[in-house]
Amino acid sequence: MLSSKPYLIRALWSWCCDAGFTPYVTVFVDEQCQVPLDYVQDGTLTLNLGPSATGSLDIGNEWIMLTARFGGVSRELAFPVGAVIAVFARENGAGMEFAYEPSVVMEKPADHAASLSTAATVPADEPAPKPPRAGKPHLQRIK
């Protein structure tokens, strides 16, 4: 049977954007999720899916894929729709919770799988590499 979950996620995302709210999504992180593990708390990750915070957002029927910045570093994320446990507006908390649907091992769509960078892939037993720190800012005051 066709799941209504991706349609509801798209509808809530669209409603948040149309109403001027910031759409947030909470994802239950499992082995299928390609997300920065440094930001996972209690097995979940909350992401800002607003148009100004993401690039190339694709809310498909099986996968959600996007580009987002973490600590100034752009990363490509991908996670199954079944891992989404909530979609809500940051400003007022209005939205919807979903049951976690453990995913069977499924392939990411072929056209996106090749484009996903290995920089965003972090093995579970190794911490994510820290981005190189820039030196002190070199701004000068001009009179």
Helices and strands as residue ranges (DSSP letters): H 5-18, E 23-28, G 37-39, E 44-48, E 54-59, E 63-70, E 73-80, G 81-83, E 84-89, E 95-97, H 110-113, G 118-120
